[in-house]
Amino acid sequence: MHKNDKAEILKKNIKYLIKSRGETQISLCNASGLTRSTIYNILEGRVVNAQHSTIRKISDFFGVSYVEIETLNLEQKETIESTLSPAGNRNPAAVPIIPQNVLLEHIDRRIGELATTQRLTYYFGSASNLVAILLEHSIGDTNEPGDLLIIKKGHTHSDGEKLAINKSTNELIITRQAGGSTECIRIIGEIIEERVYAK
């Protein structure tokens, strides 16, 4: 396949994934560690041959294959797959499990890296950039040791419940604060599912 063809497919797929997953260029940059100019240049067609590491960060964020994102029409592929069965015939996303006691040393690592070093659980749904936090201490009266919180990493402006770290005590808290981290708390991400973890 010609480099220009790959660049065009990559551009279309990133635009589709951002829109279909409810993301923005900013959320993609924040979670993947890429600069806004890098994403902008790819989406404007100014990059003919994107670096492998850049493509890998984008594909990891969206939970799609590195090869697929620059060779397949993902919108067409997902449309076909969703019409094959009422449930959409979608494969579950592998989600790395991070125990609470090592959360701080692991939370900034890429999902792809964590998926190769941590135990995995699976999430059935349309989401990306997911981690599972295995609680070892209670959080208020709502969550107990052994609970597994599926978190969509990164900042969000929704009013849903978010898992955060109190910077002064290093304790986990649940907040509905919109936006990003502050001087007092660090937002880990939005809670999208809670489970009791069976070892």
C-alpha positions in Angstrom: 0.0 0.0 0.0 1.3 3.5 -0.9 2.3 5.8 1.9 -0.3 8.4 0.8 -3.0 5.8 0.9 -2.0 4.8 4.5 -2.0 8.5 5.6 -5.5 9.0 4.1 -6.9 5.9 5.8 -5.2 6.8 9.1 -6.7 10.3 8.9 -10.2 9.1 8.2 -10.0 6.4 10.9 -8.9 8.9 13.6 -11.7 11.3 12.7 -14.2 8.4 12.8 -12.9 7.0 16.1 -12.9 10.5 17.8 -16.5 11.0 16.7 -17.9 7.5 17.3 -16.2 7.1 20.8 -17.4 10.6 22.0 -13.8 11.8 22.2 -12.1 15.1 21.2 -8.7 15.9 19.9 -7.9 17.3 23.3 -8.9 14.1 25.2 -6.9 12.0 22.7 -3.8 14.2 23.3 -4.2 14.2 27.1 -4.6 10.5 27.3 -2.0 9.4 24.7 0.7 12.0 25.5 0.8 13.3 21.9 0.8 17.0 21.2 -2.1 18.8 19.7 0.0 19.8 16.7 0.8 16.1 16.0 -2.9 15.2 15.9 -3.8 18.3 14.0 -1.1 17.7 11.3 -2.3 14.1 10.8 -6.0 15.1 10.5 -5.1 18.0 8.1 -3.2 15.5 5.8 0.2 17.2 6.5 1.8 14.0 7.6 2.5 11.4 4.9 4.4 8.9 7.0 3.4 9.0 10.7 5.9 7.6 13.2 5.1 4.0 14.4 5.1 5.2 18.0 2.5 7.9 17.2 0.2 5.4 15.5 0.7 2.9 18.4 -0.3 5.5 21.0 -3.5 6.4 19.0 -4.4 2.7 18.4 -3.8 1.9 22.1 -6.1 4.8 23.1 -9.0 3.6 21.0 -8.4 -0.1 21.6 -8.0 -1.0 18.0 -5.3 -2.8 16.1 -2.2 -0.9 15.0 -2.4 -2.5 11.6 -6.1 -1.9 11.2 -6.0 1.8 12.0 -3.8 2.5 8.9 -5.0 -0.2 6.5 -8.8 -0.7 7.0 -11.9 1.5 6.8 -12.9 1.1 10.4 -16.3 2.8 10.0 -17.2 0.4 7.3 -15.9 -2.6 9.3 -17.8 -1.7 12.4 -21.0 -1.0 10.5 -20.8 -4.4 8.9 -20.0 -6.1 12.2 -22.9 -4.3 14.0 -25.4 -5.6 11.5 -24.4 -9.2 11.8 -26.1 -9.7 15.2 -28.5 -7.8 17.5 -25.7 -7.5 20.1 -23.3 -6.0 17.6 -21.0 -9.0 17.6 -18.3 -6.8 19.2 -15.3 -8.4 20.9 -14.9 -7.3 24.6 -12.1 -4.9 25.4 -9.3 -6.2 27.5 -8.9 -4.0 30.6 -5.7 -4.2 32.8 -6.3 -4.5 36.5 -4.3 -2.2 38.8 -4.3 -3.0 42.5 -4.9 0.0 44.6 -1.5 -0.2 46.4 0.5 0.2 43.2 -1.9 2.6 41.5 0.4 5.7 41.6 3.3 3.9 40.0 1.2 2.4 37.2 -1.5 4.9 36.3 0.6 7.0 33.9 1.7 4.0 31.9 0.1 3.3 28.5 -2.8 0.9 28.3 -1.0 -1.4 25.9 1.9 -1.7 28.3 -0.3 -2.4 31.3 -2.2 -5.0 29.3 1.0 -7.1 29.0 2.1 -6.8 32.6 -1.2 -6.9 34.6 -4.0 -9.3 35.0 -7.0 -8.6 32.7 -10.7 -8.2 33.0 -13.1 -7.6 30.1 -15.5 -4.8 29.3 -18.4 -5.2 27.0 -19.3 -1.8 25.6 -18.1 1.1 23.5 -15.3 2.7 25.4 -11.5 3.2 25.1 -8.6 3.9 27.4 -9.9 1.8 30.2 -8.3 0.5 33.4 -9.7 -1.4 36.3 -8.8 -0.4 39.8 -8.9 -3.2 42.4 -9.8 -1.6 45.7 -7.9 -2.7 48.8 -9.5 -0.1 51.1 -13.0 1.2 51.4 -14.0 4.5 49.7 -16.6 6.1 52.0 -19.7 3.9 52.5 -20.1 3.0 48.8 -17.1 0.9 47.8 -15.4 -1.9 49.7 -12.2 -3.9 49.5 -12.5 -6.3 46.6 -14.6 -4.0 44.4 -13.3 -3.4 40.9 -13.9 0.0 39.4 -13.7 0.2 35.6 -12.4 3.7 34.8 -12.2 5.6 31.6 -8.9 7.4 32.1 -8.4 11.1 31.7 -10.3 14.3 32.3 -14.0 14.6 31.5 -16.5 17.4 31.6 -19.4 15.2 32.5 -21.1 15.3 35.9 -20.7 11.5 36.3 -18.8 10.0 39.2 -15.0 10.1 38.9 -12.3 8.3 40.8 -9.6 10.7 42.1 -6.7 10.8 44.5 -6.6 13.3 47.4 -3.0 14.6 46.9 -2.5 15.4 50.6 -3.5 12.0 51.9 -3.0 9.8 48.8 -6.4 8.3 49.5 -8.9 7.5 46.8 -12.1 9.5 46.7 -15.1 9.7 44.4 -16.1 13.1 43.1 -18.5 14.6 40.6 -16.2 17.6 39.9 -16.1 18.4 36.2 -12.9 19.1 34.4 -9.4 18.1 35.3 -7.2 17.8 38.4 -6.7 20.6 40.9 -4.1 21.5 43.6 -6.0 19.2 46.0 -7.1 16.3 43.9 -5.9 14.3 40.9 -8.6 13.0 38.6 -7.9 9.4 37.5 -11.0 9.1 35.3 -14.7 8.5 35.1 -16.2 5.4 36.7 -18.2 3.5 34.0 -18.8 0.3 35.8 -18.4 -1.2 39.3 -18.0 -4.9 40.0 -17.2 -7.3 42.8 -13.9 -8.9 41.7 -13.8 -12.7 41.8 -10.2 -13.9 41.9 
